[in-house]
Amino acid sequence: MIAAIDLGSTSIKVFVYDENGVRVAAASRPTERYNPCADKHPEWVFWNPDGIWGGVCAAFRDVTASVDARAIKGVAVTGMGMDGVPVDAQGNALYPFISWHCGRTAPQAKWWEENIGADRTFAIAGLPPWAMTAAMRVRWMMEHEPDIIKAAHKWLLIEDYVNCRLCGVMATDPSMATCMLLFDQQARQWSEELVAASGIPRHLLPDVLPSGTRLGEIHAEAARLTGLAEGTPVILGGHDHLCGTLPVGRTVRGLSRT
């Protein structure tokens, strides 16, 4: 069997499928909004990193209570793309996830358009400079929480953070890297031009590996918290919008469903 984690902004879902693609178990937990700054900034929207990880673990415990965890031969994560978190070298979150619902980075998006340009950004990164892209969140933290950025080892998007909690490896795939607004779609690597123009520290960006890469294995602590078997392979997934094209046939002309 294989297990899939879907990190949605409404719920965190875990599914287990057999070798024929038949779902044999499922569980979920609500994705709860979080705002430790509500007294000063009631409009801000966060996700609590411990809450995200706790939801994943709780949903896994539900499914591993009903199936043999040793029969699960791989785990992969998909979900919302833009939301990221600075972490230290051990993978500990240094600040909550800024949700894609949060509009605080509109000034950073305006700066980007004026100083880097929407056309040049799109030509390299394949996305316009939306305020919710991860690069704008990093720019906001550089301006408002510089000590956290100085202490950060990497900036991990939400799927990559969960992968790190599962197997201890910090990496991303091209579909998630695109959400940073710093990924060169032609070269298939981080854009040195956009990184330099943005002023974002290059060391914050994790390695980009192909989706489907065997990233690592479930370590002892993750096994204890989830009920998964220690040593289960963790496979690099991708952004939910891109992963969602596969089951509906959007990758082959004429096979898409309406």
Backbone as CSV, one residue per row, in Angstrom:
resi,resn,N_x,N_y,N_z,CA_x,CA_y,CA_z,C_x,C_y,C_z
1,MET,0.839,-1.189,0.000,0.000,0.000,0.000,0.882,1.251,0.000
2,ILE,0.271,2.370,-0.361,0.947,3.660,-0.292,0.066,4.629,0.489
3,ALA,0.699,5.616,1.121,-0.033,6.617,1.900,0.209,7.994,1.312
4,ALA,-0.817,8.812,1.341,-0.735,10.171,0.818,-1.251,11.147,1.862
5,ILE,-0.547,12.268,2.007,-0.947,13.345,2.901,-1.334,14.541,2.044
6,ASP,-2.506,15.094,2.276,-2.967,16.285,1.558,-3.160,17.405,2.577
7,LEU,-2.306,18.422,2.494,-2.359,19.556,3.418,-3.228,20.642,2.807
8,GLY,-4.493,20.663,3.163,-5.418,21.653,2.638,-5.669,22.767,3.629
9,SER,-6.197,23.871,3.162,-6.479,24.993,4.052,-7.789,24.826,4.806
10,THR,-8.538,23.757,4.521,-9.727,23.404,5.294,-9.464,22.209,6.192
11,SER,-8.760,21.211,5.638,-8.468,20.023,6.437,-7.159,19.388,5.999
12,ILE,-6.583,18.635,6.929,-5.396,17.818,6.680,-5.894,16.391,6.525
13,LYS,-5.610,15.788,5.375,-6.172,14.474,5.064,-5.051,13.461,4.847
14,VAL,-5.278,12.243,5.299,-4.371,11.129,5.061,-5.168,10.001,4.414
15,PHE,-4.644,9.473,3.317,-5.288,8.378,2.604,-4.300,7.232,2.446
16,VAL,-4.811,6.020,2.451,-4.010,4.839,2.149,-4.680,4.109,0.994
17,TYR,-3.866,3.752,-0.014,-4.363,3.077,-1.212,-3.647,1.739,-1.388
18,ASP,-4.362,0.779,-1.960,-3.714,-0.489,-2.266,-3.045,-0.399,-3.634
19,GLU,-2.456,-1.507,-4.086,-1.676,-1.480,-5.329,-2.541,-1.266,-6.567
20,ASN,-3.859,-1.395,-6.433,-4.764,-1.143,-7.554,-5.354,0.268,-7.527
21,GLY,-4.893,1.073,-6.568,-5.398,2.435,-6.465,-6.711,2.551,-5.724
22,VAL,-7.106,1.487,-5.040,-8.350,1.503,-4.266,-8.061,2.043,-2.871
23,ARG,-8.848,3.004,-2.437,-8.648,3.577,-1.112,-9.092,2.591,-0.041
24,VAL,-8.203,2.320,0.902,-8.525,1.348,1.946,-8.645,1.986,3.326
25,ALA,-8.180,3.230,3.472,-8.307,3.922,4.757,-8.159,5.413,4.522
26,ALA,-8.813,6.193,5.377,-8.732,7.654,5.279,-9.042,8.257,6.633
27,ALA,-8.449,9.412,6.895,-8.716,10.153,8.126,-8.362,11.612,7.883
28,SER,-8.894,12.493,8.703,-8.602,13.914,8.534,-8.680,14.636,9.866
29,ARG,-8.107,15.825,9.867,-8.183,16.748,10.981,-8.385,18.153,10.404
30,PRO,-9.110,19.018,11.085,-9.288,20.384,10.563,-7.980,21.156,10.566
31,THR,-7.805,21.993,9.553,-6.674,22.916,9.507,-7.131,24.204,10.183
32,GLU,-6.628,24.459,11.354,-7.133,25.556,12.166,-6.294,26.817,11.988
33,ARG,-6.986,27.921,11.721,-6.289,29.205,11.645,-5.760,29.584,13.029
34,TYR,-4.740,30.419,13.001,-3.996,30.704,14.224,-3.509,32.145,14.126
35,ASN,-3.634,32.899,15.198,-3.138,34.277,15.173,-2.666,34.697,16.560
36,PRO,-1.375,34.526,16.844,-0.847,34.957,18.137,-0.706,36.471,18.244
37,CYS,-0.961,37.180,17.150,-0.844,38.649,17.124,-2.209,39.312,16.999
38,ALA,-3.267,38.621,17.392,-4.627,39.112,17.148,-4.912,40.448,17.815
39,ASP,-4.247,40.746,18.935,-4.506,42.008,19.618,-4.043,43.204,18.797
40,LYS,-2.916,43.058,18.087,-2.385,44.156,17.283,-2.731,44.035,15.800
41,HIS,-2.850,42.811,15.325,-3.093,42.580,13.902,-4.180,41.518,13.717
42,PRO,-5.417,41.864,13.978,-6.482,40.866,13.866,-6.684,40.363,12.439
43,GLU,-6.181,41.103,11.454,-6.355,40.708,10.060,-5.328,39.668,9.605
44,TRP,-4.288,39.430,10.382,-3.266,38.463,9.987,-3.790,37.031,10.139
45,VAL,-3.286,36.153,9.272,-3.705,34.752,9.304,-2.455,33.869,9.276
46,PHE,-2.371,32.970,10.236,-1.251,32.036,10.346,-1.775,30.607,10.394
47,TRP,-0.831,29.670,10.174,-1.006,28.279,10.592,0.070,28.008,11.648
48,ASN,-0.297,27.282,12.671,0.656,26.905,13.700,1.448,25.675,13.226
49,PRO,2.771,25.756,13.100,3.535,24.586,12.631,3.282,23.332,13.457
50,ASP,3.200,23.482,14.782,2.910,22.319,15.614,1.509,21.787,15.360
51,GLY,0.582,22.690,15.039,-0.775,22.261,14.723,-0.844,21.479,13.419
52,ILE,-0.089,21.931,12.405,-0.043,21.212,11.132,0.543,19.817,11.343
53,TRP,1.688,19.753,12.000,2.329,18.466,12.242,1.466,17.581,13.142
54,GLY,0.860,18.177,14.155,-0.003,17.404,15.042,-1.199,16.830,14.311
55,GLY,-1.774,17.593,13.376,-2.890,17.088,12.575,-2.484,15.919,11.694
56,VAL,-1.294,16.017,11.089,-0.774,14.916,10.274,-0.612,13.661,11.131
57,CYS,-0.009,13.822,12.301,0.238,12.660,13.171,-1.065,12.029,13.638
58,ALA,-2.028,12.869,14.037,-3.299,12.335,14.532,-4.056,11.590,13.439
59,ALA,-4.065,12.145,12.221,-4.751,11.469,11.118,-4.053,10.156,10.782
60,PHE,-2.730,10.139,10.827,-2.010,8.894,10.564,-2.300,7.840,11.624
61,ARG,-2.393,8.266,12.878,-2.694,7.281,13.917,-4.053,6.630,13.682
62,ASP,-4.998,7.403,13.147,-6.306,6.830,12.821,-6.187,5.751,11.746
63,VAL,-5.435,6.049,10.680,-5.376,5.075,9.584,-4.488,3.885,9.941
64,THR,-3.414,4.112,10.696,-2.552,2.979,11.046,-3.176,2.095,12.118
65,ALA,-4.249,2.576,12.727,-4.996,1.724,13.654,-5.871,0.723,12.913
66,SER,-6.129,0.997,11.613,-7.024,0.123,10.859,-6.335,-0.661,9.743
67,VAL,-5.080,-0.338,9.446,-4.325,-1.094,8.441,-2.968,-1.467,9.032
68,ASP,-2.330,-2.438,8.441,-1.000,-2.868,8.883,0.023,-1.863,8.364
69,ALA,0.618,-1.084,9.242,1.561,-0.053,8.825,2.750,-0.636,8.075
70,ARG,3.108,-1.886,8.350,4.251,-2.500,7.668,3.966,-2.736,6.191
71,ALA,2.689,-2.738,5.822,2.318,-2.927,4.409,2.371,-1.623,3.623
72,ILE,2.551,-0.489,4.309,2.668,0.801,3.622,4.103,0.945,3.148
73,LYS,4.297,0.979,1.834,5.636,0.945,1.250,6.141,2.321,0.814
74,GLY,5.353,3.356,1.034,5.804,4.696,0.693,4.803,5.734,1.155
75,VAL,5.313,6.930,1.469,4.490,8.058,1.924,4.874,9.279,1.094
76,ALA,3.885,10.037,0.646,4.155,11.267,-0.096,3.209,12.363,0.378
77,VAL,3.640,13.615,0.211,2.892,14.780,0.694,2.569,15.701,-0.473
78,THR,1.335,16.207,-0.477,0.934,17.271,-1.383,0.130,18.289,-0.582
79,GLY,-0.170,19.426,-1.203,-0.973,20.418,-0.504,-0.764,21.820,-1.033
80,MET,-1.236,22.791,-0.255,-1.166,24.199,-0.654,0.283,24.634,-0.830
81,GLY,0.525,25.519,-1.780,1.886,25.744,-2.199,2.642,26.913,-1.624
82,MET,1.986,28.022,-1.304,2.713,29.256,-1.039,3.218,29.396,0.397
83,ASP,2.620,28.693,1.321,2.856,28.961,2.743,4.135,28.280,3.219
84,GLY,5.039,29.079,3.791,6.316,28.547,4.226,6.702,29.035,5.601
85,VAL,7.818,28.503,6.084,8.243,28.793,7.446,9.769,28.761,7.514
86,PRO,10.385,29.695,8.249,11.822,29.610,8.470,12.119,28.574,9.545
87,VAL,13.160,27.765,9.317,13.521,26.728,10.278,15.006,26.822,10.597
88,ASP,15.372,26.298,11.756,16.784,26.211,12.112,17.382,24.944,11.518
89,ALA,18.633,24.680,11.819,19.321,23.545,11.213,18.729,22.205,11.620
90,GLN,18.005,22.169,12.735,17.349,20.938,13.188,15.916,20.809,12.667
91,GLY,15.455,21.793,11.894,14.106,21.745,11.343,13.049,22.327,12.248
92,ASN,13.444,23.008,13.323,12.477,23.640,14.217,11.980,24.948,13.616
93,ALA,10.671,25.143,13.609,10.088,26.367,13.061,10.431,27.555,13.947
94,LEU,10.827,28.664,13.318,11.200,29.874,14.048,10.099,30.926,14.024
95,TYR,9.051,30.688,13.256,7.935,31.632,13.111,6.781,30.836,12.527
96,PRO,5.533,31.209,12.799,4.412,30.459,12.215,4.345,30.604,10.690
97,PHE,3.628,29.682,10.058,3.327,29.836,8.637,2.451,31.065,8.429
98,ILE,2.817,31.929,7.498,1.923,33.006,7.076,1.012,32.413,6.010
99,SER,-0.274,32.346,6.291,-1.226,31.715,5.383,-1.374,32.503,4.087
100,TRP,-1.745,31.791,3.025,-2.017,32.451,1.749,-3.225,33.378,1.859
101,HIS,-4.033,33.226,2.917,-5.153,34.135,3.136,-4.696,35.521,3.604
102,CYS,-3.477,35.622,4.117,-3.011,36.841,4.784,-2.509,37.850,3.756
103,GLY,-3.015,39.088,3.847,-2.684,40.099,2.849,-1.590,41.059,3.247
104,ARG,-0.799,40.714,4.249,0.170,41.684,4.778,1.297,42.039,3.815
105,THR,1.532,41.208,2.793,2.700,41.434,1.944,2.384,42.173,0.640
106,ALA,1.267,42.880,0.601,0.985,43.716,-0.577,2.083,44.753,-0.828
107,PRO,2.648,45.415,0.199,3.736,46.369,-0.062,4.966,45.712,-0.682
108,GLN,5.257,44.483,-0.290,6.416,43.782,-0.856,6.170,43.433,-2.333
109,ALA,4.927,43.090,-2.663,4.591,42.815,-4.062,4.718,44.088,-4.906
110,LYS,4.306,45.211,-4.354,4.453,46.484,-5.073,5.922,46.807,-5.289
111,TRP,6.735,46.615,-4.246,8.178,46.837,-4.387,8.748,45.958,-5.492
112,TRP,8.323,44.702,-5.523,8.833,43.754,-6.508,8.515,44.235,-7.926
113,GLU,7.282,44.629,-8.144,6.893,45.088,-9.480,7.699,46.309,-9.898
114,GLU,7.938,47.222,-8.966,8.646,48.462,-9.286,10.144,48.246,-9.483
115,ASN,10.733,47.254,-8.800,12.176,47.087,-8.810,12.669,45.898,-9.633
116,ILE,11.843,44.890,-9.798,12.242,43.720,-10.583,11.390,43.603,-11.842
117,GLY,10.096,43.858,-11.698,9.200,43.887,-12.850,8.411,42.610,-13.029
118,ALA,7.131,42.780,-13.334,6.254,41.621,-13.507,6.619,40.815,-14.747
119,ASP,6.954,41.497,-15.838,7.254,40.781,-17.077,8.520,39.947,-16.949
120,ARG,9.577,40.541,-16.374,10.818,39.805,-16.230,10.637,38.630,-15.272
121,THR,9.886,38.846,-14.211,9.631,37.772,-13.255,8.893,36.624,-13.917
122,PHE,7.864,36.941,-14.689,7.088,35.892,-15.350,7.937,35.143,-16.369
123,ALA,8.803,35.863,-17.069,9.645,35.219,-18.080,10.575,34.182,-17.466
124,ILE,11.005,34.419,-16.242,11.922,33.478,-15.577,11.152,32.462,-14.740
125,ALA,10.281,32.955,-13.868,9.670,32.114,-12.834,8.336,31.506,-13.233
126,GLY,7.687,32.052,-14.272,6.418,31.490,-14.719,5.217,31.888,-13.899
127,LEU,5.384,32.841,-12.985,4.290,33.359,-12.169,4.406,34.878,-12.091
128,PRO,3.292,35.568,-11.934,3.366,37.001,-11.643,3.759,37.222,-10.183
129,PRO,4.184,38.412,-9.823,4.591,38.681,-8.435,3.400,38.891,-7.504
130,TRP,2.648,37.817,-7.278,1.523,37.875,-6.352,2.021,38.121,-4.934
131,ALA,1.205,38.798,-4.156,1.578,39.099,-2.768,1.719,37.840,-1.927
132,MET,1.018,36.763,-2.301,1.050,35.555,-1.466,2.214,34.628,-1.793
133,THR,2.995,34.927,-2.826,4.119,34.047,-3.129,5.134,34.081,-1.990
134,ALA,5.862,32.989,-1.840,6.725,32.836,-0.677,7.828,33.889,-0.635
135,ALA,8.299,34.330,-1.796,9.354,35.347,-1.803,8.898,36.624,-1.101
136,MET,7.621,36.968,-1.251,7.115,38.175,-0.582,7.078,37.980,0.934
137,ARG,6.795,36.773,1.374,6.791,36.497,2.809,8.213,36.620,3.371
138,VAL,9.184,36.106,2.616,10.569,36.218,3.072,10.984,37.687,3.118
139,ARG,10.622,38.448,2.077,10.947,39.875,2.062,10.310,40.594,3.255
140,TRP,9.069,40.232,3.579,8.395,40.845,4.733,9.171,40.541,6.008
141,MET,9.612,39.306,6.160,10.341,38.942,7.369,11.713,39.601,7.417
142,MET,12.336,39.791,6.268,13.607,40.508,6.235,13.448,41.931,6.768
143,GLU,12.290,42.533,6.512,12.027,43.906,6.941,11.530,43.986,8.379
144,HIS,10.700,43.022,8.784,10.013,43.109,10.072,10.547,42.163,11.144
145,GLU,11.187,41.076,10.738,11.729,40.101,11.691,13.140,39.704,11.257
146,PRO,14.048,40.684,11.136,15.381,40.369,10.600,16.170,39.377,11.443
147,ASP,15.973,39.382,12.739,16.719,38.447,13.589,16.329,37.004,13.301
148,ILE,15.059,36.786,12.974,14.616,35.433,12.641,15.237,34.984,11.332
149,ILE,15.262,35.863,10.350,15.877,35.517,9.067,17.368,35.217,9.249
150,LYS,18.036,35.998,10.087,19.463,35.752,10.344,19.689,34.390,10.998
151,ALA,18.738,33.979,11.828,18.876,32.697,12.544,18.427,31.504,11.700
152,ALA,17.710,31.765,10.612,17.118,30.681,9.828,18.174,29.925,9.019
153,HIS,17.997,28.635,8.960,18.845,27.765,8.136,18.233,27.588,6.748
154,LYS,16.912,27.369,6.694,16.201,27.207,5.430,14.808,27.817,5.553
155,TRP,14.212,28.108,4.402,12.796,28.453,4.320,12.106,27.254,3.673
156,LEU,11.230,26.591,4.428,10.559,25.392,3.938,9.091,25.679,3.683
157,LEU,8.631,25.351,2.495,7.208,25.408,2.206,6.512,24.276,2.955
158,ILE,5.201,24.383,3.071,4.488,23.577,4.064,4.645,22.070,3.834
159,GLU,4.606,21.621,2.564,4.827,20.200,2.305,6.243,19.789,2.690
160,ASP,7.197,20.676,2.382,8.599,20.372,2.667,8.856,20.318,4.171
161,TYR,8.130,21.144,4.914,8.248,21.114,6.374,7.757,19.772,6.926
162,VAL,6.628,19.295,6.416,6.113,18.004,6.884,7.062,16.876,6.486
163,ASN,7.604,16.932,5.269,8.602,15.934,4.879,9.790,15.931,5.841
164,CYS,10.228,17.128,6.220,11.346,17.239,7.156,10.996,16.610,8.497
165,ARG,9.764,16.824,8.959,9.349,16.230,10.221,9.242,14.698,10.113
166,LEU,8.963,14.213,8.923,8.842,12.764,8.730,10.196,12.072,8.634
167,CYS,11.147,12.700,7.911,12.399,11.980,7.625,13.659,12.798,7.876
168,GLY,13.522,14.074,8.255,14.687,14.875,8.598,15.407,15.513,7.433
169,VAL,14.891,15.368,6.203,15.557,15.906,5.015,14.870,17.201,4.582
170,MET,15.674,18.219,4.253,15.157,19.497,3.780,15.390,19.606,2.275
171,ALA,14.314,19.541,1.508,14.401,19.627,0.051,13.031,20.026,-0.472
172,THR,12.966,20.321,-1.766,11.698,20.657,-2.400,11.710,20.111,-3.814
173,ASP,10.561,20.180,-4.498,10.498,19.741,-5.890,10.204,20.953,-6.767
174,PRO,10.305,20.861,-8.098,10.099,22.034,-8.947,8.731,22.695,-8.806
175,SER,7.670,21.898,-8.600,6.345,22.505,-8.499,6.211,23.355,-7.247
176,MET,6.829,22.917,-6.142,6.813,23.721,-4.927,7.798,24.877,-5.016
177,ALA,8.953,24.634,-5.611,9.942,25.701,-5.782,9.357,26.850,-6.588
178,THR,8.493,26.541,-7.535,7.841,27.588,-8.333,7.078,28.559,-7.444
179,CYS,6.505,28.067,-6.367,5.728,28.910,-5.459,6.595,29.918,-4.704
180,MET,7.906,29.720,-4.723,8.804,30.691,-4.104,8.938,31.955,-4.944
181,LEU,8.671,31.855,-6.263,8.846,32.942,-7.236,10.326,33.175,-7.555
182,LEU,11.160,32.213,-7.230,12.602,32.347,-7.453,13.160,31.194,-8.286
183,PHE,12.284,30.391,-8.891,12.709,29.195,-9.612,12.724,29.474,-11.103
184,ASP,13.838,29.178,-11.750,13.999,29.373,-13.185,13.403,28.176,-13.917
185,GLN,12.302,28.417,-14.651,11.601,27.321,-15.314,12.383,26.735,-16.478
186,GLN,13.271,27.513,-17.060,14.083,27.005,-18.171,15.270,26.194,-17.659
187,ALA,15.974,26.747,-16.689,17.173,26.077,-16.165,16.842,24.992,-15.164
188,ARG,15.613,24.994,-14.642,15.166,24.014,-13.654,16.009,24.065,-12.384
189,GLN,16.310,25.280,-11.959,17.047,25.501,-10.726,16.738,26.906,-10.225
190,TRP,17.208,27.231,-9.035,16.973,28.563,-8.509,17.586,29.613,-9.433
191,SER,16.858,30.699,-9.649,17.315,31.771,-10.528,18.273,32.677,-9.769
192,GLU,19.517,32.676,-10.169,20.483,33.554,-9.515,20.111,35.017,-9.743
193,GLU,19.515,35.322,-10.892,19.101,36.696,-11.174,18.021,37.164,-10.209
194,LEU,16.981,36.352,-10.033,15.887,36.755,-9.143,16.317,36.735,-7.688
195,VAL,17.128,35.762,-7.315,17.616,35.715,-5.935,18.418,36.976,-5.632
196,ALA,19.312,37.358,-6.538,20.136,38.553,-6.321,19.281,39.818,-6.302
197,ALA,18.355,39.917,-7.223,17.523,41.123,-7.303,16.617,41.259,-6.085
198,SER,16.165,40.139,-5.549,15.256,40.169,-4.400,15.969,40.462,-3.099
199,GLY,17.261,40.166,-3.052,18.009,40.318,-1.809,17.806,39.186,-0.828
200,ILE,17.067,38.153,-1.229,16.801,37.013,-0.351,18.066,36.173,-0.212
201,PRO,18.474,35.834,1.009,19.688,35.025,1.188,19.586,33.674,0.471
202,ARG,20.573,33.401,-0.357,20.549,32.179,-1.172,20.530,30.916,-0.309
203,HIS,21.179,30.970,0.848,21.276,29.755,1.668,19.937,29.306,2.229
204,LEU,18.924,30.184,2.181,17.604,29.803,2.690,16.887,28.820,1.766
205,LEU,17.309,28.721,0.526,16.588,27.919,-0.459,17.086,26.472,-0.430
206,PRO,16.186,25.523,-0.211,16.606,24.116,-0.140,16.934,23.558,-1.517
207,ASP,17.582,22.409,-1.536,17.862,21.727,-2.792,16.552,21.395,-3.503
208,VAL,16.574,21.478,-4.842,15.407,21.125,-5.659,15.676,19.770,-6.303
209,LEU,14.813,18.800,-5.999,14.945,17.438,-6.511,13.697,17.081,-7.307
210,PRO,13.786,16.146,-8.246,12.605,15.770,-9.024,11.502,15.183,-8.136
211,SER,10.272,15.535,-8.435,9.150,14.887,-7.772,9.223,13.393,-8.049
212,GLY,9.006,12.596,-7.007,9.163,11.149,-7.123,10.465,10.648,-6.557
213,THR,11.355,11.574,-6.169,12.621,11.178,-5.553,12.363,10.527,-4.190
214,ARG,13.098,9.479,-3.905,13.061,8.894,-2.560,13.856,9.823,-1.642
215,LEU,13.132,10.587,-0.838,13.741,11.652,-0.059,14.462,11.135,1.174
216,GLY,13.866,10.178,1.841,14.429,9.637,3.071,13.529,8.549,3.610
217,GLU,13.646,8.286,4.894,12.850,7.249,5.532,12.255,7.764,6.832
218,ILE,11.094,7.238,7.193,10.458,7.610,8.453,11.417,7.301,9.604
219,HIS,11.755,8.336,10.376,12.680,8.108,11.492,11.898,7.697,12.751
220,ALA,12.650,7.386,13.791,12.040,6.773,14.974,10.986,7.668,15.615
221,GLU,11.257,8.969,15.741,10.303,9.863,16.388,9.024,9.998,15.572
222,ALA,9.157,10.123,14.241,7.968,10.208,13.388,7.171,8.910,13.437
223,ALA,7.856,7.781,13.499,7.162,6.495,13.604,6.355,6.424,14.896
224,ARG,6.945,6.892,15.982,6.250,6.869,17.272,4.994,7.739,17.237
225,LEU,5.076,8.891,16.580,3.962,9.838,16.587,2.867,9.500,15.583
226,THR,3.229,8.833,14.491,2.260,8.576,13.426,1.719,7.156,13.413
227,GLY,2.484,6.225,13.962,2.122,4.815,13.843,2.685,4.156,12.602
228,LEU,3.381,4.921,11.743,4.035,4.341,10.581,5.234,3.511,11.018
229,ALA,5.646,2.606,10.167,6.806,1.781,10.474,8.083,2.583,10.235
230,GLU,8.998,2.516,11.182,10.289,3.170,10.990,10.960,2.585,9.747
231,GLY,11.546,3.470,8.935,12.202,3.041,7.705,11.320,3.098,6.470
232,THR,10.019,3.391,6.629,9.137,3.531,5.464,9.646,4.658,4.569
233,PRO,9.776,4.443,3.256,10.273,5.492,2.373,9.349,6.713,2.326
234,VAL,9.960,7.888,2.332,9.246,9.150,2.117,9.594,9.613,0.710
235,ILE,8.573,9.765,-0.132,8.749,10.103,-1.540,8.353,11.564,-1.754
236,LEU,9.182,12.311,-2.449,8.915,13.722,-2.684,7.704,13.889,-3.586
237,GLY,6.699,14.614,-3.108,5.475,14.841,-3.867,5.520,16.153,-4.626
238,GLY,4.516,17.015,-4.389,4.478,18.284,-5.107,3.263,19.094,-4.751
239,HIS,3.106,20.219,-5.445,2.014,21.159,-5.234,0.680,20.507,-5.600
240,ASP,-0.356,20.763,-4.809,-1.634,20.073,-5.023,-2.237,20.340,-6.398
241,HIS,-2.131,21.573,-6.905,-2.717,21.886,-8.213,-2.066,21.040,-9.304
242,LEU,-0.753,20.881,-9.230,-0.042,20.109,-10.247,-0.309,18.619,-10.086
243,CYS,-0.257,18.138,-8.849,-0.551,16.718,-8.616,-1.975,16.375,-9.027
244,GLY,-2.882,17.336,-8.870,-4.272,17.091,-9.216,-4.524,16.921,-10.698
245,THR,-3.557,17.324,-11.535,-3.745,17.121,-12.977,-3.611,15.667,-13.380
246,LEU,-2.923,14.871,-12.563,-2.646,13.486,-12.961,-3.894,12.608,-12.990
247,PRO,-4.687,12.552,-11.897,-5.820,11.630,-11.911,-6.952,12.042,-12.844
248,VAL,-6.983,13.307,-13.275,-8.054,13.724,-14.187,-7.599,13.708,-15.643
249,GLY,-6.379,13.235,-15.882,-5.932,13.055,-17.257,-5.509,14.305,-17.975
250,ARG,-5.192,15.368,-17.255,-4.861,16.632,-17.910,-3.462,16.626,-18.536
251,THR,-2.704,15.568,-18.336,-1.358,15.525,-18.911,-1.348,14.937,-20.322
252,VAL,-2.472,14.376,-20.775,-2.546,13.773,-22.099,-3.715,14.380,-22.854
253,ARG,-3.442,14.919,-24.009,-4.495,15.554,-24.806,-5.602,14.555,-25.123
254,GLY,-6.850,14.970,-24.883,-7.988,14.140,-25.210,-8.466,13.250,-24.077
255,LEU,-7.670,13.171,-22.976,-8.054,12.281,-21.888,-8.636,13.031,-20.688
256,SER,-8.680,14.357,-20.743,-9.181,15.109,-19.585,-10.673,14.906,-19.447
257,ARG,-11.125,14.923,-18.208,-12.537,14.748,-17.910,-13.161,16.103,-17.657
258,THR,-14.423,16.244,-17.936,-15.127,17.502,-17.684,-16.064,17.326,-16.520
